[in-house]
Amino acid sequence: MVDAFLALFDWYHFGLLALGTGLGIVVGAIPGLTATMLIALTLPLTFHMQPVAAITLLIGEYVGGISGGLITAILLRMPGTPASIVTTFDGYPLARKNQAERAIALGIMASVAGGLVSWMFLAGMSPALARFALQFGPWEYFTLVLMALVMLAALTQGTLVKGLLAATLGMAFALPGIDSSTGRARLTFDQDLLLSGFGLLPVLIGAFAISQILRDAGAPPLGKINVPKGRLPVQAADLRTHGPNILRSSLIGTWIGLLPGIGGNIAALVSYSTARQLSPDPEKFGTGHEPGVVAGETANNASIGGALIPLITMGIPGSVTEAILIGALTIHQLQPGPLLFQNAPEIAYGIIAAYFVANLIMLALMWSAVRWIAQLVRLPRAGLLGVILIFCVVGSYAVNSSFDDVWVMIGFGVIGLGLEAARVPLGPFVIGFVLSPIAEEQLRASLMLSDGDVLGILERPWALAFLALSVLTLAWPAIADRMARRRREAL
């Protein structure tokens, strides 16, 4: 761990971390652009970097992207990122009361505090969980991936059926190509394009960046923005006043971050609802109440640290952005999971160290430059989308120097737009695409070890536990409905 921190204070790695955090803040402050889109666009640029440098840059973008969304959420009532939606509930009313500086100051304080608390869990839990996960075999990993997909489908916004449909569709798109076990082509429909399957980068860029460009192309221009001019008023007493709220929201954010595919927006909403229920003045929430801003911003930043824990310990993405980070590790021939601490400790501990330092850099940049960052929303939307589109095309083409990848990117952009128009969540689709090869590989290995006997799973207690949780998650809506009906009949 100490070596990882020392490596970050090398001018090159520290510069990349600062650059990534700054870019993340800028992109997060522009409505419609997200940290996920930024990381997907930056991924091709990391091909020729050393793995530590690439991960350092991407972690900085992740932290900055989530935090930057609070600026326009407070000033314009337009969340820069989905994770900042809850911040609009009380942040914007505070700005309307001429307290924009106060709202932004509280948001920055809460963001940093939530990030640092979740870092403690990341640094403390990850090595122990990785050692525990070393006991897992193929059955455990297969059922763990299955549980992650089922929980993701059940807990994302929308119905369980739509979540399962999205995850299944993502897994289906991962099937075309050469079967790794038999060496035969499958589901290629005699198309040479499909022999190598759909590339991860074109799929990610298309699903997130192109679909977002298509959505934003017809959006109206932003209105006038009143940029804060005074200093950001926050004192040590504010930390004491909001301390219990920050601690509670950090724990909620970290825990929800651990759940596969949930994300900062759900963490912020649960934290906000909890703060309101426990408040002596719940009627003030939504009218410009400071605890509302603190609860939302603390939780959405704490969810980052929570989501990184399953990524580096078990290779399971805690959110869609983590799915892209898995792609980044794969590009550099690294397998996320418990062996990461043994085979590439500089990467595992580098992620932990980079997350801590990125929060401090985010504090410095946001505190000193928020007035100028807020001006970015005045950029012409058409020019901004045009530049992003160029990056999308160049990034997809650069993967294999093939224009086929650009067509794949465009195709998945249209698919992503169609899924969201049908209110089918995009998160399960992408994570299903990423996890499908892992699930297939582990299932094949399991069946080979048991000579094709599926009942071999009965000899693996943890695998049975993961499978039971999957079944319970699927059955829970029906169980809850039946319990509610019985309660109504009893009355």
Secondary structure in CASP SS format (residue, H / E / C, confidence):
PFRMAT SS
TARGET T0000
AUTHOR 0000-0000-0000
METHOD secondary structure of the structure
MODEL  1
M C 1.00
V H 1.00
D H 1.00
A H 1.00
F H 1.00
L H 1.00
A H 1.00
L H 1.00
F C 1.00
D C 1.00
W H 1.00
Y H 1.00
H H 1.00
F H 1.00
G H 1.00
L H 1.00
L H 1.00
A H 1.00
L H 1.00
G H 1.00
T H 1.00
G H 1.00
L H 1.00
G H 1.00
I H 1.00
V H 1.00
V H 1.00
G H 1.00
A C 1.00
I C 1.00
P C 1.00
G C 1.00
L C 1.00
T C 1.00
A H 1.00
T H 1.00
M H 1.00
L H 1.00
I H 1.00
A H 1.00
L H 1.00
T H 1.00
L H 1.00
P H 1.00
L H 1.00
T H 1.00
F C 1.00
H C 1.00
M C 1.00
Q C 1.00
P H 1.00
V H 1.00
A H 1.00
A H 1.00
I H 1.00
T H 1.00
L H 1.00
L H 1.00
I H 1.00
G H 1.00
E H 1.00
Y H 1.00
V H 1.00
G H 1.00
G H 1.00
I H 1.00
S H 1.00
G H 1.00
G H 1.00
L H 1.00
I H 1.00
T H 1.00
A H 1.00
I H 1.00
L H 1.00
L C 1.00
R C 1.00
M C 1.00
P C 1.00
G C 1.00
T C 1.00
P H 1.00
A H 1.00
S H 1.00
I C 1.00
V C 1.00
T H 1.00
T H 1.00
F H 1.00
D H 1.00
G H 1.00
Y H 1.00
P H 1.00
L H 1.00
A H 1.00
R H 1.00
K C 1.00
N C 1.00
Q C 1.00
A H 1.00
E H 1.00
R H 1.00
A H 1.00
I H 1.00
A H 1.00
L H 1.00
G H 1.00
I H 1.00
M H 1.00
A H 1.00
S H 1.00
V H 1.00
A H 1.00
G H 1.00
G H 1.00
L H 1.00
V H 1.00
S H 1.00
W H 1.00
M H 1.00
F H 1.00
L H 1.00
A H 1.00
G H 1.00
M H 1.00
S H 1.00
P H 1.00
A H 1.00
L H 1.00
A H 1.00
R H 1.00
F H 1.00
A H 1.00
L C 1.00
Q C 1.00
F C 1.00
G C 1.00
P H 1.00
W H 1.00
E H 1.00
Y H 1.00
F H 1.00
T H 1.00
L H 1.00
V H 1.00
L H 1.00
M H 1.00
A H 1.00
L H 1.00
V H 1.00
M H 1.00
L H 1.00
A H 1.00
A H 1.00
L H 1.00
T C 1.00
Q C 1.00
G C 1.00
T C 1.00
L H 1.00
V H 1.00
K H 1.00
G H 1.00
L H 1.00
L H 1.00
A H 1.00
A H 1.00
T H 1.00
L H 1.00
G H 1.00
M H 1.00
A H 1.00
F H 1.00
A C 1.00
L C 1.00
P C 1.00
G E 1.00
I E 1.00
D C 1.00
S C 1.00
S C 1.00
T C 1.00
G C 1.00
R C 1.00
A E 1.00
R E 1.00
L C 1.00
T C 1.00
F C 1.00
D C 1.00
Q C 1.00
D H 1.00
L H 1.00
L H 1.00
L C 1.00
S C 1.00
G C 1.00
F C 1.00
G C 1.00
L H 1.00
L H 1.00
P H 1.00
V H 1.00
L H 1.00
I H 1.00
G H 1.00
A H 1.00
F H 1.00
A H 1.00
I H 1.00
S H 1.00
Q H 1.00
I H 1.00
L H 1.00
R H 1.00
D H 1.00
A C 1.00
G C 1.00
A C 1.00
P C 1.00
P C 1.00
L C 1.00
G C 1.00
K C 1.00
I C 1.00
N C 1.00
V C 1.00
P C 1.00
K C 1.00
G C 1.00
R C 1.00
L C 1.00
P C 1.00
V C 1.00
Q C 1.00
A H 1.00
A H 1.00
D H 1.00
L H 1.00
R H 1.00
T H 1.00
H C 1.00
G H 1.00
P H 1.00
N H 1.00
I H 1.00
L H 1.00
R H 1.00
S H 1.00
S H 1.00
L H 1.00
I H 1.00
G H 1.00
T H 1.00
W H 1.00
I H 1.00
G H 1.00
L H 1.00
L C 1.00
P C 1.00
G C 1.00
I C 1.00
G C 1.00
G H 1.00
N H 1.00
I H 1.00
A H 1.00
A H 1.00
L H 1.00
V H 1.00
S H 1.00
Y H 1.00
S H 1.00
T H 1.00
A H 1.00
R H 1.00
Q H 1.00
L H 1.00
S C 1.00
P C 1.00
D C 1.00
P H 1.00
E H 1.00
K H 1.00
F C 1.00
G C 1.00
T C 1.00
G C 1.00
H C 1.00
E H 1.00
P H 1.00
G H 1.00
V H 1.00
V H 1.00
A H 1.00
G H 1.00
E H 1.00
T H 1.00
A H 1.00
N H 1.00
N H 1.00
A H 1.00
S H 1.00
I H 1.00
G H 1.00
G H 1.00
A H 1.00
L H 1.00
I H 1.00
P H 1.00
L H 1.00
I H 1.00
T H 1.00
M H 1.00
G C 1.00
I C 1.00
P C 1.00
G C 1.00
S C 1.00
V H 1.00
T H 1.00
E H 1.00
A H 1.00
I H 1.00
L H 1.00
I H 1.00
G H 1.00
A H 1.00
L H 1.00
T H 1.00
I H 1.00
H C 1.00
Q C 1.00
L C 1.00
Q C 1.00
P C 1.00
G C 1.00
P C 1.00
L C 1.00
L H 1.00
F H 1.00
Q H 1.00
N H 1.00
A C 1.00
P H 1.00
E H 1.00
I H 1.00
A H 1.00
Y H 1.00
G H 1.00
I H 1.00
I H 1.00
A H 1.00
A H 1.00
Y H 1.00
F H 1.00
V H 1.00
A H 1.00
N H 1.00
L H 1.00
I H 1.00
M H 1.00
L H 1.00
A H 1.00
L H 1.00
M H 1.00
W H 1.00
S H 1.00
A H 1.00
V H 1.00
R H 1.00
W H 1.00
I H 1.00
A H 1.00
Q H 1.00
L H 1.00
V H 1.00
R H 1.00
L C 1.00
P C 1.00
R H 1.00
A H 1.00
G H 1.00
L H 1.00
L H 1.00
G H 1.00
V H 1.00
I H 1.00
L H 1.00
I H 1.00
F H 1.00
C H 1.00
V H 1.00
V H 1.00
G H 1.00
S H 1.00
Y H 1.00
A H 1.00
V H 1.00
N H 1.00
S C 1.00
S C 1.00
F C 1.00
D H 1.00
D H 1.00
V H 1.00
W H 1.00
V H 1.00
M H 1.00
I H 1.00
G H 1.00
F H 1.00
G H 1.00
V H 1.00
I H 1.00
G H 1.00
L H 1.00
G H 1.00
L H 1.00
E H 1.00
A H 1.00
A C 1.00
R C 1.00
V C 1.00
P C 1.00
L H 1.00
G H 1.00
P H 1.00
F H 1.00
V H 1.00
I H 1.00
G H 1.00
F H 1.00
V H 1.00
L H 1.00
S H 1.00
P H 1.00
I H 1.00
A H 1.00
E H 1.00
E H 1.00
Q H 1.00
L H 1.00
R H 1.00
A H 1.00
S H 1.00
L H 1.00
M H 1.00
L H 1.00
S C 1.00
D C 1.00
G C 1.00
D C 1.00
V H 1.00
L H 1.00
G H 1.00
I H 1.00
L H 1.00
E H 1.00
R C 1.00
P H 1.00
W H 1.00
A H 1.00
L H 1.00
A H 1.00
F H 1.00
L H 1.00
A H 1.00
L H 1.00
S H 1.00
V H 1.00
L H 1.00
T H 1.00
L H 1.00
A H 1.00
W H 1.00
P H 1.00
A H 1.00
I H 1.00
A H 1.00
D H 1.00
R H 1.00
M H 1.00
A H 1.00
R H 1.00
R H 1.00
R H 1.00
R H 1.00
E H 1.00
A H 1.00
L C 1.00
END
